[in-house]
Amino acid sequence: MDETEFWELVDGSRASAAGDPEEQADALVERLLGLDPDRIVDFARHFEARYNRAYTWDLWAAAALMLDGASDDAFDYFRCWLIGQGRHVFEGALHDPDQLAGLVGDFDEETDGDAEELGYAADEAYEQLTGVVMPDLELSPAPPEPLGTYLDLDDDPTLAERLPRLWDRFRR
């Protein structure tokens, strides 16, 4: 599976879910069930690689602003949600997390920004299709700490300076 096919599967599931992360996860599982097991594993590798790339201090700060705080788990689910928003939003946010202020439309912190189930879609599809759990993806381990320069997520002046557009849109 190449990167284009990966993003087509993500985009197709998002389009059919009308913005609901849980429905998107269900739609993605259905799409993945149409693939052979090896391609589901390939999809999982693409997803996990992007998930790890998004483990940055600046994206964690963006999640904290958008969600009015972000624990470790909340940031994990935010990264799944970010991938689920598609290539344009994902790559834009990786390049400059402050762009999320303009890349996302309506945002409801109660439903948006949390797509935990999306992170398990490939595992669920693989298990439904084969009856066994997905094999090890054989990827490098995730970084032990977020990438980039440390950022105190409780330091409002620094957050406002580092992510001014997100601060203006989502500050509480």
Secondary structure in CASP SS format (residue, H / E / C, confidence):
PFRMAT SS
TARGET T0000
AUTHOR 0000-0000-0000
METHOD secondary structure of the structure
MODEL  1
M C 1.00
D C 1.00
E H 1.00
T H 1.00
E H 1.00
F H 1.00
W H 1.00
E H 1.00
L H 1.00
V H 1.00
D H 1.00
G H 1.00
S H 1.00
R H 1.00
A H 1.00
S H 1.00
A H 1.00
A C 1.00
G C 1.00
D C 1.00
P H 1.00
E H 1.00
E H 1.00
Q H 1.00
A H 1.00
D H 1.00
A H 1.00
L H 1.00
V H 1.00
E H 1.00
R H 1.00
L H 1.00
L C 1.00
G C 1.00
L C 1.00
D C 1.00
P H 1.00
D H 1.00
R H 1.00
I H 1.00
V H 1.00
D H 1.00
F H 1.00
A H 1.00
R H 1.00
H H 1.00
F H 1.00
E H 1.00
A H 1.00
R H 1.00
Y H 1.00
N H 1.00
R H 1.00
A C 1.00
Y C 1.00
T E 1.00
W H 1.00
D H 1.00
L H 1.00
W H 1.00
A H 1.00
A H 1.00
A H 1.00
A H 1.00
L H 1.00
M H 1.00
L H 1.00
D C 1.00
G C 1.00
A C 1.00
S C 1.00
D H 1.00
D H 1.00
A H 1.00
F H 1.00
D H 1.00
Y H 1.00
F H 1.00
R H 1.00
C H 1.00
W H 1.00
L H 1.00
I H 1.00
G H 1.00
Q C 1.00
G C 1.00
R H 1.00
H H 1.00
V H 1.00
F H 1.00
E H 1.00
G H 1.00
A H 1.00
L H 1.00
H H 1.00
D C 1.00
P H 1.00
D H 1.00
Q H 1.00
L H 1.00
A H 1.00
G H 1.00
L H 1.00
V C 1.00
G C 1.00
D C 1.00
F C 1.00
D C 1.00
E C 1.00
E C 1.00
T C 1.00
D C 1.00
G C 1.00
D C 1.00
A C 1.00
E H 1.00
E H 1.00
L H 1.00
G H 1.00
Y H 1.00
A H 1.00
A H 1.00
D H 1.00
E H 1.00
A H 1.00
Y H 1.00
E H 1.00
Q H 1.00
L H 1.00
T H 1.00
G C 1.00
V C 1.00
V C 1.00
M C 1.00
P C 1.00
D C 1.00
L C 1.00
E C 1.00
L C 1.00
S C 1.00
P C 1.00
A C 1.00
P C 1.00
P C 1.00
E C 1.00
P C 1.00
L E 1.00
G C 1.00
T C 1.00
Y C 1.00
L C 1.00
D C 1.00
L C 1.00
D C 1.00
D C 1.00
D H 1.00
P H 1.00
T H 1.00
L H 1.00
A H 1.00
E H 1.00
R H 1.00
L C 1.00
P H 1.00
R H 1.00
L H 1.00
W H 1.00
D H 1.00
R H 1.00
F H 1.00
R C 1.00
R C 1.00
END
